[in-house]
Amino acid sequence: LTDMGAHVELETGPMPGRWPKWLADRVQGYRQITDALLLATACENSAILVTLDHGVLDLVDQPHAGRVLVVPL
């Protein structure tokens, strides 16, 4: 995916205390922290999180669904 040309590396986004309320409210446990951090980073930078992990979709509400692209294996 990084060879497609539109890939950009972003600085790590906001820490949990600065996550949007809609995102912080959806985190159910420590296993979702990394996904939430990556999603918060994408949102803060108006970017799209591209992932192979379908689990990240559990964190996304409908208005922000466009911020995640799950690539099928």
Secondary structure, 3 states (H helix, E strand, C coil): CHHHCCCCCCCCCCCHHHCCHHHHCCCCCHHHHHHHHHHHHHHHCCCCEEECCHHHHHHCCHHHHHHEEECCC
